Every structure is written in structure tokens, then in C-alpha cells.
Amino acid sequence: MSGDPEISVVQRYSVQLAIFVGFAVILITLILKWIRKDDQTASGSSKHDKPEKQKSSSGESSSKHGKKEQTGSVKTSSKKKLTERENRRNMRANEKGMTSPWFLGTYKGHTGKVSGIDLSANGKFIASCSDDRTIFIWDIKDLTQKDRKSFRINVDFDYSTHVKWSPDCKAVISHRFNDNCVEVYKIEKKKDGWLTASKALTFPKAHNSDIIGLDIASNGKFIMTCSNKTDMIIWDLKGEKLAVLDTFLMNTTCAKISPCGRFIVASGFTPEAKTWEVIFNKTGEFKEVKPITQLTLGGHTSGIYDVAFDVDSSHMATVSKDGTWRLFDTNVNYKQGQDARLEKSGKFELAGNYALIALSPNSEVLVIAAANNLQFFSTFTGVLDNTIEELSEGPITALMFDSTGKYLFVAADKQIRVFHNVTGYRCGIMRAKEKLKEHQTSATKERLHQLIKESEDFLVNMGETV
């Protein structure tokens, strides 16, 4: 069988194949060595162009091993320098606004720009959203506490631009930017007493352009979303549309629900803010959305950037591109034809191309954020009381008072800063002194004198004039 010709042919082909494979392996190995040598030559010439950076501090030889070690040290040194520069830049950003005696503290945790904040109705928590794909829930029961307790909600494959608490504090609603839709997270207590969150509902996409307004009524009956065009949608809590409106503002810059839960106010390109009432029947079923022309907030000569309310919706304030703000008394019988009445107006220092406004719960203090500056106004006098300048690197993105009116929360950059409402203490003294001129009971007089003393003591401790 050894002379079988078929076996000889197979053996011959096997030998030839082995020789071919071996030759191919040798050739590939030589090519790879040649490529590595060429890369090392190019790298070496580059290193010689900068001999000072490649010098070893211990005077080592310029062997290949030494060059690798030196290159690594240079890279490490460069990284350290970049880190140091970044840390210095962050420190400068963090220090801005903190030199003001009005500054109280900072909530840090986000790694991206904070775009929205909202306080829970029970006053215990603040929610914040950022382009770092997270929503944070912060414990604010003690603002003077240094340990800022919080937990994080991760937004899958997207990020939130707006965040709002439900009236019962059992849910947080947010707007997903890329999906352009509303998402609901259920908030529950864990066994240890702290909170946890789970996704409960996602509304269908309904707007074709970016949402500039997201809000939920304090009575829990409806949710409002509004785009930067003119389309506004009223939803029920299950994500079903109740009504679709046209704001007729050419482009809309602001849309909010009033604290009483009855009205929606929107502003934009036109020099007036429009108001609608959302009406339900006696059985709680949605009936209609009706424009209330008597509560139109006008008088500006240019578009309105933002709108704010006091705690009971009896006052509304506007801030305009024309560099003015206006405060309106809206506690009127509009059903009998009474119009909102202008109560006070003033000018502010416009910086950048947008401004935000906040009104204290008792409507005595009005704050405007223009670029990265805060301006505090007394609505008693209409006069600017104080300005806190350059409190952040980037523009302020959100601001709101707490339920007591003693503190102002300001979102900017990656942080939420908290400031004392010092202007509010001065206004409180003015209000108490005016009431003392009226006929009051002895108990009321005693209470007013105590309020004046406490407010004056606070101002002295802050280094402020009474």
C-alpha cells in the first residue's frame, strides 16, 4: 500500500501547503517588524525635536525603555496640569456669589448644567434636573446643615430639561429632551425613611419643537406643556389630552400654571402675557379652557421673558425685553369685568438675551436674574435694594423662593445656590411699621414690635443697614 499513487499525491500537496503557510507567516512577521520600526523612527525624531521634555531628571540613558518611561511621565505631568487648571477653574466658579453675605449654601452633585428646579409642597425637598442625565431629590428641611442628603434618578438614554413635583409629593414629572415627552417617576419611602423612585408613566410625544413650559396644577387635576412655538396642551394625569391651544404669541418664552391651580399664563414675542382659565364641572370632569382677557398682563413695549406669582395668585409679575418689570394686582372680580391693576413697575439692568423673575410668597420682594446677576427689588418702593453680580460662570437657569419667603434658590452651572432674602426682612419692617400706624389690638401691636426687633437683629447680624 506504500506505493499507492493517491496517497503520494495527498502527501505532496500537504507538504506544499505547509511550506506556503510558513512562508506567509514569515512574510507577515517581516512586514509588521518593518512597520513598527518605521513608527519608532518617526516617534524618535519627534522626541528629538523637543529634547528638554524628554530629559530624565536622574540622567538616565536615552534607551527605548528610558524613552517610554519619559513619555509616560510627560503624559502624567500634562494630565496633572490639566487637572490642576480644571480644579482652579471650578474653584473660581464655586467662589462666585459665595462672597456675598447673603449666600447660605450650595447643593452639589450634578456633573452637568442644572436646567430646572422645583420645591415640594410640603417644603421638605427640592428636585433638580440636569443635562448629565440625572434628576436629584434633595432634603432641604434644614438649609443650614452641611450634609446635603440626596438621591439620584437616572434618565435612561436622555436628559430632563424641566422637573415638577406632584401636589401630594408622591411623584415627580419631567420632560425628556430628545424624546420630547413627559415622564412620571413615583416617589416612595424606603424602610430606612429615605426615598426611592421608579418610572411610572411616559406620555406620548405631542410637540414638534422644544418644550419651554411644564407644570402641574396644585389641585392635581391637570398637567400643562407648551412648546417654544404656539402650541399648548392640557393633559390629564394619565397622559390623555384634554385640550390643545394656540397661544397666538408668535413664539412662546414662558408658560406656567398659577399657584391656585385655576389659571395658565403664557408670554412670548408680544408685549403682553395672556391668561386662560382651566374649568372643570362640579363632578370634577374637564369642561373647557377659556381665555380671560381681564387678566391680560400688558404695558410693556417689547416681548415678555418670564412671569411669576405670589403664593395665592393675587399678584402676578412680568419681566420684559424692554428692561422693565411690572407687578399686577390680579385679585379682581374678572367675571364682573374688572381688569388686573398695575400696582408697581420699575427698571432693571438687562444683561444677555434673557431674564427670569421670581416673586416672594407675600409679593413684597421681586427678584430678577439677568445673565449671571441677581437683582432684588422692594415692591413697596419699586427701588433696587441689592445686586449680587457674577454668581456663576454661566447664566442663571432657574430661581424660586421657598414657601416661607426667607430663602431664594438659584440654579446655575452645575449647582443650586441658596441665598437669604435680606430684602424681605427690610420689607417686613416697613410693613409692620405701616400696620402700627393703624388701629391694632395690644396683642397685634406686641407681635408687630417683636417682628420688627427680630428683623432688625437679623439685619445687624448680616452686616446690613436696617
Order of alpha helices (4+ residues) and beta strands (2+ residues): alpha-alpha-alpha-beta-beta-beta-beta-beta-beta-beta-beta-beta-beta-beta-beta-beta-beta-beta-beta-beta-beta-beta-beta-beta-beta-beta-beta-beta-beta-beta-beta-alpha-alpha
